[in-house]
Amino acid sequence: MTDTAKTPTSSGGVTYTAAEEGYFEKRGLKRTAGFWGIWGIGIAAVISGDFSGWNFGLASAGFGGMSIAFVLVVIMYFGMLFSIGEMSAAMPHTGGAYSFARAALGPWGGFITGFAETIEYVATTAVVVYFSASYADGVTQAFFGGGIPLWLWWVILYAVFVGLNSLGAAVGFRFAIVVSIISIAILGVFVVSVIAAGAVDVDSLFDIAPDPGQSEFLPFGVVPILFALPFAMWFFLGIEELPLAAEEAHNPEKDIPRAGIWGMITLVVTGAAVLFFNTAAIGSSAAGESGEPLLDGFRAFMPDELAGVLALFALIGLLASLQGIMFAYGRNMFSLSRAGYYPRFLSLTGKRHQTPWVALVVGAVIGFLALVVVDATGGSGGAAGAIVLNIAVWGAVLAYILQMVSFIVLRRKFPDAARPYKSPVGVAGAVVAGVIALLIFLGFLLNEAFRPAIVAIAVLYVIGLVVFAVWGRHRLVLSPEEEYAMTGGLHRDPQVEGYGDVTPKDL
């Protein structure tokens, strides 16, 4: 490829240049994942949601309200996964949500959606680091009689998992499969143990005293179901990251849609089991206030001497998600950087392992600083994790809405584009998923407890949009995601058709 960087072209209010010689060679990814690897990275990203976080929905809406929220969220995720499965098969490059929105909604839509996912994944990683540090400290206290400051645990966890993710995608995918299977086994042991110990108390599911005029099933009425929806999402948040593995999958057109659906089926089974058996073991009232509901469930029928072992169980699930979500923010930032939306150095990959190590390090630094700032400004007593968790969920909901809009637009805008996989629920499924995502968005706006997250994201977006408007939009590169959009879907698979083969003068 010749150097055509001096022949820029403008389109949609942005300016493109073709990449200079060697640009994509310095930003290469390696195909290492089959179906199980992709399934594993998806399960790993999500599985910690079964261990903690989901239970606060019980305090918001009771067991009945949380159950309804669970069903609504399951419908949303299936509709969304079918839709993004179609889009990822059509666009087998790393951009994921950013790529879908870029093709459908233009450069500004691509940036807004991609930035939402960056917020989601960086914040989710920070949440998992926060709770992992607490559990890790509990393990060291139980086994060694002492611990270290939590901020030092944050540094250690980020350093270890940035290192692991930098060793190559093959190592990361194998690790994800192993810890996902172990985490599922721990949940299976919990369910069997609850049943064997006779600890299932159906009456305790409805032990929250109802407000006047309300029922035990919906102790606070119908509206609080909206407040429970974000917590129900915690059972599944992150499974939508699978399209980010497109350039590292052996057969992305088949394996990403298939791994997404089977991953979702797996998570529905584990989530439903935890929602019922964990709540039945300790009661809705206790579970709704617990910082560690699964451990409290184990403690209901196991001796206190096993506290350290139980904390280790929970830590394994959290570490699985730390691996999976860190993979996501690394690839998300890589794709946006490779296209010039973020500083281009973030998309550099190592020569040996071909992983976006720069993006991984920068995302870790941002997440660590976010935890320090939130903790120092009133986030003590667990509030830091809750605030960052809400930021992650709000970013996810925004990205979900924009992806469903993108699916509907692309069906009309690119009717003849190759679609190796087609959603069995079509536009109707995307509409339903988008409407439920809008309900979650509405729940955020109505719930005063979520306001700090909304304010934080609003500030981030003002900064991000100003920087993009002034600087980023004039420095875009014709990366695979941009080439697909600019050619109407004709330049589809970069690893088949080549990187950077479209130049500004061709458009």
C-alpha positions as CSV (number, residue, x, y, z in Angstrom):
1,M,0.0,0.0,0.0
2,T,1.4,3.4,-0.9
3,D,1.4,6.4,1.4
4,T,-1.7,8.4,0.6
5,A,-1.9,10.2,3.9
6,K,-1.6,13.6,2.2
7,T,-4.7,13.1,0.2
8,P,-7.5,13.7,2.7
9,T,-11.2,13.7,2.0
10,S,-14.2,15.0,3.9
11,S,-17.5,13.3,4.5
12,G,-20.2,13.9,7.0
13,G,-18.4,16.7,8.7
14,V,-15.2,14.6,9.3
15,T,-11.9,14.3,7.5
16,Y,-10.3,11.0,6.5
17,T,-6.8,10.1,5.4
18,A,-5.6,6.8,4.3
19,A,-3.2,5.1,6.7
20,E,0.5,5.5,6.1
21,E,2.8,2.6,5.1
22,G,2.9,0.0,7.9
23,Y,0.0,1.5,9.9
24,F,-2.1,-1.7,10.1
25,E,0.9,-4.0,10.5
26,K,1.6,-2.2,13.8
27,R,-2.0,-2.8,14.8
28,G,-2.5,-6.4,14.0
29,L,-4.7,-9.0,15.8
30,K,-4.3,-12.8,15.5
31,R,-7.1,-15.3,14.9
32,T,-7.0,-17.7,17.9
33,A,-10.6,-18.2,19.1
34,G,-13.1,-20.9,18.1
35,F,-16.7,-21.2,19.4
36,W,-15.7,-22.2,22.9
37,G,-13.2,-19.4,23.3
38,I,-15.8,-16.8,22.3
39,W,-18.4,-18.5,24.5
40,G,-15.9,-18.5,27.4
41,I,-15.0,-14.8,27.1
42,G,-18.7,-13.9,27.0
43,I,-19.5,-16.0,30.1
44,A,-16.4,-14.7,31.9
45,A,-17.4,-11.1,31.3
46,V,-20.8,-11.6,32.9
47,I,-20.6,-14.4,35.5
48,S,-19.7,-12.2,38.5
49,G,-23.1,-10.7,38.2
50,D,-24.5,-14.0,39.7
51,F,-22.3,-13.5,42.7
52,S,-23.3,-9.9,43.7
53,G,-24.9,-6.7,42.4
54,W,-28.2,-8.2,41.1
55,N,-29.7,-8.5,44.6
56,F,-30.2,-4.8,45.1
57,G,-33.2,-5.1,42.7
58,L,-35.0,-7.0,45.5
59,A,-34.8,-4.0,47.8
60,S,-36.2,-1.8,44.9
61,A,-39.1,-4.0,43.8
62,G,-39.4,-7.1,46.0
63,F,-39.0,-10.7,44.6
64,G,-42.1,-10.3,42.3
65,G,-40.9,-7.1,40.8
66,M,-37.3,-8.4,40.4
67,S,-38.7,-11.5,38.7
68,I,-40.7,-9.4,36.2
69,A,-37.6,-7.3,35.6
70,F,-35.6,-10.5,35.0
71,V,-38.0,-11.7,32.4
72,L,-38.1,-8.3,30.6
73,V,-34.3,-8.1,30.6
74,V,-34.0,-11.7,29.2
75,I,-36.4,-10.7,26.3
76,M,-34.3,-7.5,25.7
77,Y,-31.0,-9.4,25.6
78,F,-32.2,-12.1,23.3
79,G,-33.6,-9.5,20.9
80,M,-30.4,-7.6,21.1
81,L,-28.1,-10.6,20.6
82,F,-30.0,-11.8,17.6
83,S,-29.7,-8.3,16.1
84,I,-26.0,-7.8,16.9
85,G,-25.3,-11.4,15.7
86,E,-26.6,-10.3,12.3
87,M,-24.6,-7.1,12.3
88,S,-21.4,-8.7,13.5
89,A,-21.6,-11.4,10.8
90,A,-22.1,-8.7,8.2
91,M,-19.2,-6.6,9.6
92,P,-16.5,-9.1,10.8
93,H,-14.1,-6.5,12.2
94,T,-13.3,-5.4,15.8
95,G,-15.4,-2.3,16.1
96,G,-18.6,-3.9,17.5
97,A,-21.2,-1.4,18.5
98,Y,-19.1,1.5,17.2
99,S,-18.9,-0.2,13.8
100,F,-22.7,-0.9,13.7
101,A,-23.6,2.7,14.5
102,R,-20.9,4.1,12.2
103,A,-22.4,2.4,9.3
104,A,-26.0,3.3,10.2
105,L,-25.7,6.7,11.8
106,G,-22.5,8.2,10.5
107,P,-19.3,9.2,12.2
108,W,-21.0,11.1,15.0
109,G,-23.3,8.2,15.7
110,G,-20.3,5.9,15.7
111,F,-18.4,8.0,18.1
112,I,-21.3,8.5,20.5
113,T,-22.0,4.7,20.6
114,G,-18.4,3.7,20.8
115,F,-17.8,6.2,23.6
116,A,-20.8,4.7,25.5
117,E,-19.2,1.3,25.3
118,T,-15.9,2.6,26.4
119,I,-17.6,4.1,29.5
120,E,-19.5,0.8,30.1
121,Y,-16.5,-1.5,29.9
122,V,-13.9,0.7,31.7
123,A,-16.5,1.4,34.5
124,T,-17.5,-2.3,34.7
125,T,-13.9,-3.3,35.0
126,A,-13.5,-0.8,37.8
127,V,-16.5,-2.2,39.6
128,V,-15.2,-5.8,39.4
129,V,-11.8,-4.6,40.6
130,Y,-13.4,-2.8,43.5
131,F,-15.4,-5.9,44.7
132,S,-12.5,-8.3,43.9
133,A,-10.3,-6.3,46.2
134,S,-12.8,-6.6,49.0
135,Y,-13.1,-10.3,48.6
136,A,-9.3,-10.8,48.1
137,D,-8.8,-8.9,51.4
138,G,-11.3,-11.2,53.0
139,V,-9.4,-14.2,51.8
140,T,-6.1,-13.0,53.1
141,Q,-7.6,-12.0,56.4
142,A,-9.1,-15.5,56.8
143,F,-6.0,-17.5,55.8
144,F,-3.2,-15.2,56.9
145,G,-4.7,-13.0,59.6
146,G,-3.9,-9.7,57.8
147,G,-4.5,-7.7,54.7
148,I,-3.3,-4.7,52.7
149,P,-5.0,-1.4,51.8
150,L,-7.7,-1.7,49.2
151,W,-6.1,0.7,46.9
152,L,-3.0,-1.5,46.7
153,W,-5.3,-4.4,45.8
154,W,-6.7,-2.3,43.0
155,V,-3.1,-1.8,41.7
156,I,-2.3,-5.5,42.0
157,L,-5.5,-6.7,40.2
158,Y,-5.2,-4.2,37.4
159,A,-1.5,-5.1,36.9
160,V,-2.0,-8.8,36.9
161,F,-4.9,-8.8,34.5
162,V,-3.4,-6.3,32.1
163,G,-0.4,-8.6,32.1
164,L,-2.5,-11.6,31.4
165,N,-4.5,-9.9,28.6
166,S,-1.2,-8.8,27.1
167,L,0.2,-12.3,26.8
168,G,-1.9,-13.0,23.7
169,A,-5.5,-13.7,22.9
170,A,-5.0,-17.4,22.9
171,V,-3.9,-17.3,26.6
172,G,-6.8,-15.0,27.5
173,F,-9.4,-17.2,25.7
174,R,-8.2,-20.3,27.4
175,F,-8.2,-18.6,30.8
176,A,-11.7,-17.4,30.2
177,I,-13.0,-20.9,29.4
178,V,-11.4,-22.4,32.6
179,V,-12.6,-19.7,35.0
180,S,-16.1,-19.7,33.4
181,I,-16.5,-23.4,33.9
182,I,-15.2,-23.2,37.5
183,S,-17.6,-20.3,38.2
184,I,-20.6,-22.2,36.8
185,A,-19.5,-25.2,38.9
186,I,-19.5,-23.1,42.1
187,L,-23.0,-21.9,41.3
188,G,-24.0,-25.5,40.7
189,V,-22.6,-26.6,44.1
190,F,-24.5,-23.8,45.7
191,V,-27.8,-24.8,44.3
192,V,-27.3,-28.5,45.1
193,S,-26.1,-27.6,48.6
194,V,-29.1,-25.4,49.3
195,I,-31.5,-28.2,48.2
196,A,-29.6,-30.9,50.1
197,A,-29.5,-28.8,53.3
198,G,-33.3,-28.1,53.1
199,A,-32.6,-24.4,53.1
200,V,-35.1,-23.5,50.5
201,D,-37.8,-21.4,52.1
202,V,-40.4,-20.2,49.6
203,D,-42.1,-18.0,52.1
204,S,-38.9,-16.0,52.6
205,L,-39.1,-14.9,49.0
206,F,-41.9,-12.6,50.0
207,D,-40.7,-11.4,53.4
208,I,-40.5,-7.7,52.5
209,A,-43.4,-5.9,54.3
210,P,-45.6,-4.4,51.6
211,D,-46.6,-0.7,51.5
212,P,-50.2,0.1,52.3
213,G,-52.4,-1.2,49.5
214,Q,-49.7,-3.3,47.9
215,S,-49.2,-7.1,47.8
216,E,-46.4,-9.3,49.0
217,F,-45.6,-10.1,45.4
218,L,-45.1,-6.4,44.5
219,P,-44.5,-4.8,47.9
220,F,-43.9,-1.4,46.5
221,G,-46.2,-1.5,43.5
222,V,-45.5,-1.6,39.7
223,V,-43.4,1.5,39.1
224,P,-40.4,0.2,41.1
225,I,-40.0,-2.6,38.5
226,L,-38.3,0.1,36.4
227,F,-35.8,0.6,39.3
228,A,-35.1,-3.1,39.4
229,L,-34.3,-3.4,35.7
230,P,-30.7,-2.1,35.9
231,F,-30.0,-4.7,38.6
232,A,-31.5,-7.5,36.5
233,M,-29.2,-6.4,33.8
234,W,-26.3,-7.3,36.0
235,F,-27.0,-11.0,35.3
236,F,-26.2,-10.4,31.6
237,L,-24.2,-7.2,31.3
238,G,-21.2,-7.8,29.0
239,I,-22.4,-10.7,26.9
240,E,-22.9,-8.2,24.1
241,E,-19.2,-7.7,23.8
242,L,-18.6,-10.7,21.6
243,P,-18.5,-8.8,18.3
244,L,-15.3,-7.2,19.6
245,A,-13.6,-10.6,19.0
246,A,-14.4,-10.6,15.3
247,E,-10.8,-10.2,14.1
248,E,-9.6,-12.8,16.5
249,A,-12.2,-15.5,15.8
250,H,-11.5,-18.3,13.3
251,N,-15.0,-18.1,11.9
252,P,-16.7,-14.9,13.1
253,E,-19.7,-15.2,10.8
254,K,-20.9,-18.4,12.5
255,D,-19.2,-18.5,15.9
256,I,-20.0,-15.0,17.2
257,P,-23.8,-15.2,16.7
258,R,-23.9,-18.9,17.9
259,A,-21.7,-18.2,21.0
260,G,-23.9,-15.2,21.9
261,I,-27.1,-17.2,21.9
262,W,-25.7,-20.2,23.7
263,G,-23.9,-17.9,26.2
264,M,-27.2,-16.2,26.8
265,I,-28.9,-19.5,27.4
266,T,-26.2,-20.4,29.9
267,L,-26.6,-17.2,31.7
268,V,-30.4,-17.4,31.9
269,V,-30.1,-20.8,33.6
270,T,-27.5,-19.6,36.1
271,G,-29.3,-16.3,36.7
272,A,-32.7,-17.8,37.3
273,A,-31.2,-20.4,39.7
274,V,-29.4,-17.7,41.7
275,L,-32.4,-15.4,41.8
276,F,-34.6,-18.2,43.2
277,F,-32.3,-20.3,45.4
278,N,-30.1,-17.5,46.8
279,T,-33.2,-15.5,47.7
280,A,-35.0,-18.5,49.1
281,A,-32.0,-19.3,51.3
282,I,-31.7,-16.0,53.1
283,G,-34.9,-14.1,52.2
284,S,-35.6,-11.1,50.0
285,S,-35.2,-8.6,52.8
286,A,-31.7,-9.8,53.8
287,A,-30.6,-10.4,50.2
288,G,-31.7,-7.0,49.1
289,E,-29.3,-5.4,51.5
290,S,-26.4,-7.8,51.2
291,G,-23.0,-6.9,49.7
292,E,-22.2,-10.6,49.2
293,P,-25.5,-12.4,48.7
294,L,-24.0,-15.7,47.4
295,L,-21.7,-15.9,50.4
296,D,-24.6,-15.1,52.8
297,G,-26.5,-17.9,51.1
298,F,-23.6,-20.4,51.7
299,R,-23.3,-19.1,55.3
300,A,-27.0,-20.0,55.9
301,F,-26.2,-23.7,56.0
302,M,-22.4,-24.0,56.2
303,P,-20.1,-23.5,59.3
304,D,-18.4,-20.2,59.8
305,E,-15.0,-21.9,59.7
306,L,-15.4,-22.1,55.9
307,A,-15.7,-18.3,55.5
308,G,-12.3,-18.0,53.8
309,V,-13.1,-20.8,51.3
310,L,-16.4,-19.2,50.5
311,A,-14.8,-15.9,49.9
312,L,-12.3,-17.6,47.5
313,F,-15.3,-19.1,45.6
314,A,-16.7,-15.6,45.1
315,L,-13.4,-14.2,44.1
316,I,-13.0,-16.8,41.3
317,G,-16.3,-15.5,39.8
318,L,-15.1,-11.9,40.0
319,L,-11.7,-12.7,38.5
320,A,-13.5,-14.4,35.6
321,S,-15.4,-11.2,34.9
322,L,-12.3,-9.1,35.3
323,Q,-10.7,-11.1,32.5
324,G,-13.7,-10.9,30.2
325,I,-14.5,-7.2,30.6
326,M,-10.9,-6.1,30.4
327,F,-10.8,-7.9,27.0
328,A,-13.8,-5.8,25.9
329,Y,-12.5,-2.4,26.8
330,G,-9.1,-3.2,25.2
331,R,-10.7,-4.1,21.9
332,N,-13.2,-1.2,22.0
333,M,-10.5,1.4,22.6
334,F,-8.3,-0.4,20.0
335,S,-10.9,-0.1,17.2
336,L,-11.8,3.5,18.0
337,S,-8.1,4.5,18.1
338,R,-7.3,2.6,14.9
339,A,-9.9,4.7,13.2
340,G,-8.6,7.9,14.7
341,Y,-11.5,8.7,17.0
342,Y,-9.1,8.3,20.0
343,P,-5.4,9.0,19.9
344,R,-3.8,6.5,17.4
345,F,-1.1,5.3,19.7
346,L,-3.8,3.5,21.8
347,S,-4.3,0.9,19.0
348,L,-0.6,-0.2,18.9
349,T,-0.2,-4.0,19.4
350,G,2.8,-5.9,20.5
351,K,4.8,-7.6,17.8
352,R,4.9,-11.0,19.6
353,H,1.5,-11.4,21.1
354,Q,-0.5,-9.0,18.9
355,T,-2.7,-7.6,21.7
356,P,-3.7,-4.0,22.2
357,W,-1.5,-3.6,25.3
358,V,-1.4,0.2,25.2
359,A,-5.2,0.4,25.3
360,L,-5.3,-2.1,28.2
361,V,-2.8,-0.1,30.2
362,V,-4.5,3.3,29.6
363,G,-8.0,1.8,30.4
364,A,-6.6,0.4,33.7
365,V,-5.1,3.8,34.6
366,I,-8.5,5.5,33.9
367,G,-10.4,2.9,35.9
368,F,-8.0,3.1,38.8
369,L,-8.2,6.9,38.9
370,A,-12.0,6.8,38.8
371,L,-12.1,4.5,41.8
372,V,-9.7,6.8,43.7
373,V,-11.7,9.9,42.9
374,V,-15.1,8.4,43.7
375,D,-13.8,6.8,46.9
376,A,-12.2,10.1,48.0
377,T,-15.3,12.2,47.3
378,G,-17.8,10.3,49.4
379,G,-17.7,6.8,48.1
380,S,-16.8,5.0,51.3
381,G,-18.7,2.1,52.7
382,G,-19.3,0.5,49.4
383,A,-20.8,3.5,47.7
384,A,-17.8,3.8,45.3
385,G,-18.6,0.5,43.8
386,A,-22.3,1.3,43.5
387,I,-21.7,4.7,41.8
388,V,-19.3,3.2,39.3
389,L,-21.7,0.3,38.7
390,N,-24.5,2.7,37.8
391,I,-22.2,4.5,35.4
392,A,-21.4,1.2,33.7
393,V,-25.1,0.2,33.4
394,W,-26.1,3.6,32.1
395,G,-23.4,3.5,29.5
396,A,-24.5,0.1,28.5
397,V,-28.2,1.1,28.1
398,L,-27.3,4.0,25.9
399,A,-25.1,1.7,23.7
400,Y,-28.0,-0.8,23.5
401,I,-30.5,1.7,22.3
402,L,-28.2,3.0,19.6
403,Q,-27.3,-0.5,18.4
404,M,-31.0,-1.4,18.0
405,V,-31.6,1.8,16.1
406,S,-28.6,1.0,14.0
407,F,-30.0,-2.5,13.2
408,I,-33.3,-1.0,12.0
409,V,-31.5,1.6,9.9
410,L,-29.1,-0.8,8.3
411,R,-31.9,-3.1,7.2
412,R,-33.1,-0.2,5.1
413,K,-29.9,1.6,4.3
414,F,-27.9,-1.4,3.2
415,P,-30.6,-3.8,2.0
416,D,-28.2,-5.6,-0.4
417,A,-25.3,-6.0,2.0
418,A,-24.1,-9.5,2.7
419,R,-25.7,-11.0,5.8
420,P,-24.3,-14.5,6.4
421,Y,-26.5,-14.7,9.5
422,K,-30.0,-13.1,9.8
423,S,-31.8,-12.4,13.0
424,P,-34.8,-14.8,13.4
425,V,-36.8,-12.0,15.1
426,G,-35.9,-9.3,12.6
427,V,-36.8,-5.7,13.0
428,A,-39.6,-6.6,15.5
429,G,-37.0,-8.1,17.9
430,A,-34.8,-5.1,17.7
431,V,-37.8,-2.8,18.3
432,V,-38.8,-4.8,21.4
433,A,-35.2,-4.8,22.7
434,G,-34.9,-1.1,22.1
435,V,-38.2,-0.3,23.9
436,I,-37.1,-2.3,27.0
437,A,-33.7,-0.5,26.9
438,L,-35.7,2.8,26.8
439,L,-37.7,1.7,29.9
440,I,-34.4,1.1,31.7
441,F,-33.2,4.5,30.6
442,L,-36.5,6.0,32.0
443,G,-35.9,4.1,35.3
444,F,-32.6,5.8,35.6
445,L,-34.0,9.2,35.1
446,L,-36.8,8.6,37.7
447,N,-34.6,7.1,40.4
448,E,-32.8,9.7,42.5
449,A,-30.2,7.2,43.6
450,F,-28.9,7.0,40.0
451,R,-28.4,10.7,39.6
452,P,-24.7,10.7,40.4
453,A,-24.1,8.2,37.5
454,I,-26.1,10.3,35.1
455,V,-24.3,13.5,36.0
456,A,-20.9,11.7,35.7
457,I,-21.7,10.4,32.2
458,A,-23.1,13.8,31.1
459,V,-19.8,15.4,32.1
460,L,-17.8,12.7,30.3
461,Y,-19.9,13.2,27.1
462,V,-19.5,16.9,27.1
463,I,-15.7,16.5,27.4
464,G,-15.7,13.7,24.8
465,L,-17.8,15.5,22.2
466,V,-15.9,18.7,22.5
467,V,-12.6,16.9,22.0
468,F,-14.0,15.0,19.0
469,A,-15.5,18.1,17.5
470,V,-12.3,20.2,17.8
471,W,-9.7,17.5,17.3
472,G,-10.7,14.0,16.6
473,R,-13.1,14.4,13.6
474,H,-10.3,15.9,11.5
475,R,-7.9,13.0,12.0
476,L,-9.9,9.9,11.1
477,V,-8.3,6.9,9.4
478,L,-9.9,4.6,6.8
479,S,-9.9,1.6,9.1
480,P,-12.0,-1.5,8.3
481,E,-15.0,-0.1,10.1
482,E,-14.9,3.2,8.2
483,E,-14.3,1.4,4.9
484,Y,-17.4,-0.7,5.4
485,A,-19.5,2.3,6.0
486,M,-18.0,4.5,3.3
487,T,-18.3,1.8,0.6
488,G,-21.9,0.8,1.5
489,G,-20.8,-2.6,2.8
490,L,-18.7,-3.6,-0.2
491,H,-15.4,-3.7,1.7
492,R,-16.6,-6.1,4.4
493,D,-13.9,-8.4,5.8
494,P,-10.4,-6.8,6.2
495,Q,-8.7,-10.1,6.7
496,V,-9.9,-11.4,3.4
497,E,-10.0,-8.2,1.4
498,G,-7.1,-6.4,3.0
499,Y,-6.5,-3.5,5.4
500,G,-6.5,0.0,4.1
501,D,-7.1,-0.9,0.4
502,V,-9.7,1.9,0.1
503,T,-8.1,5.3,-0.3
504,P,-9.8,8.7,-0.1
505,K,-9.6,9.1,-3.9
506,D,-11.6,5.9,-4.4
507,L,-14.6,7.3,-2.5
